[in-house]
Amino acid sequence: MAFLPSGGRVVLIGVGALGQFGVQFLRLLTAAEVIAVDVCDAKLARAAELGAHRAVRAEQLTGPVDVVLDFVCEADTLALAARLTQPGGLIMRIGSGEGWLRFGRGVVPPEVTFTSARGGSLADVTAVLAHARRGELRWDVETIALDEVNDGLERLRRGEVTGRLVLTPGRAA
């Protein structure tokens, strides 16, 4: 990874289900120090279980870091990314939040690359499946009945879902 030197530091903002995979892939594929950031203690604990070197709230974190992966992408998380990233580093927007970041002198360090990610290639998916088949990945899935979808959405909004919710047909038992 061009932006992440051996022994570099990477921050993942938001360690829900997708961010938890990010922690695992970084540990499998790099020698970087992996730092997980979230507002939910249960998600921080899960990130630590999955291999994050540090799992902290944003106010406990100082820079500089080489790479920030923002799985939330709200205005406050993008501002945090800009504050943490060192000159010449990388900020990758992954989450679907609608935040924005003013891009100018004094806001973003010099020569920071700002990019976004969406999906992956067939080769990427094949590599992910190979890691899963070897038992190198862990994930949390909770099934809920279709008639519980509104409760599930409320739990998501409150940050109470650690992994993924999967809807199943039918009614709750």
HELIX and SHEET records of a PDB file:
HELIX    1   1 ALA A   17  LEU A   29  1                                  13    
HELIX    2   2 ASP A   41  GLU A   49  1                                   9    
HELIX    3   3 ALA A   58  GLN A   60  5                                   3    
HELIX    4   4 ALA A   75  LEU A   84  1                                  10    
HELIX    5   5 LEU A  122  ARG A  133  1                                  12    
HELIX    6   6 LEU A  146  GLU A  148  5                                   3    
HELIX    7   7 VAL A  149  ARG A  157  1                                   9    
SHEET    1   A 6 ARG A  54  VAL A  56  0                                        
SHEET    2   A 6 GLU A  33  VAL A  37  1                                        
SHEET    3   A 6 ARG A   9  ILE A  13  1                                        
SHEET    4   A 6 VAL A  65  ASP A  70  1                                        
SHEET    5   A 6 THR A  85  ARG A  93  1                                        
SHEET    6   A 6 THR A 113  SER A 116  1                                        
SHEET    1   B 2 VAL A 141  ALA A 145  0                                        
SHEET    2   B 2 ARG A 164  THR A 168  1                                        
END                                                                             
